């Protein structure tokens, strides 16, 4: 699985990058055929303190998923997007298992 981290319009801290890559690497436990995951982190221009956006593009053979979350911190947004991706991958895996049976 290829993990690509991109920070849009700001310089990401190395701790955030390491945390994100470690958390996203755990997705392989739920579906082992993930081709790549692209991670986009961005600070939204708004007065609300919940302005940290994380977007995941999870590519699997023949399909892809896009998950976006906006939170107060990047770590919280990464965790929420990863949890959503886990649920999606479990459903996707189950659906493919039923089709092949």
N, C-alpha and C positions, 0 to 999 in steps of 0.2 A: 504494500500500500504506500502510495506517495502522498506525503503531507506537505502542502504548500501554504505558508503563512504570509499574508500581506496586510500591512497597516496603511490605511488610506488617509492622507493629509496630516499625519503625525508620525513621530518616531517611537516605535514600540520598545518597551523595556525588555531586556533579555529574559527576566524572570517570567514575564507574561508569555513570551514565546515558548519557553520551556514548559510552563504549566499547561499551555494550550496543546502543544504537541503530545505531551504525556497523556492528557485527558482524551484527546482524539484517538490516540493509538489504541485505547481500550475498546474502541468500536469493533475491532477485529474479533473480539470475544463473541459478538452477537452475529456477525456475518463475515466469514473468512474470505469472501471473494470481492472485497472492496478494491476497486482499481485505484482511486485517488480521492483525496479530500482537500478542497480548497477552502481556506479560512480567510475571511475578510473582516478586519476590525476597523471601526470608524467612529469618530466622535461627531454626533449630530449637532447641528447649530440650532439649539433651542434653550429656553430658559429653565425647562424642567431638569432637575438633577439626574433623572434617568435618561442619560443621553449617550450611553456607550452601546453601540450596535455591533453585534457579531452575526455574520452570515456564513453558513456552511453550505458548500456544494459537494455532496457525496455522490461519487460516480461508481456504479456497479455495472456489470456486464448487461448491456441492453437497456439501461435505465439510469436516472439520476434523481436526486432529491435536493431541494433547496430549503434551508431552515434559517429563519431570521429571528433574533431576539434583541430587545433593547432593555437595558438594566442600568442600575447605578454604578456598577463596576464591571470591567471586562471579565473578571474571573467568574462572577455570577452569571453573566450572559453566556460565557463559554460552557459553563456547567449545564445551564438550561438547554442550550442548543444541542449539546452532546446527549443529554437525557432524551430529548425529542428524537434525535437521530437513532438512538438505541431502540426506542419504541417502533419507529418506522422500519428499521432493519429487521426487527423480530417479526413484524407483520409481513414484510416483503419475503423473508425466508419461509415463513409458514405458508404463504400464498403459493410460492414456487414449489414447495414440497407437495402441496395438494394437487397442483397441476401435473406434476411428474408421476404421481401415484396412480 
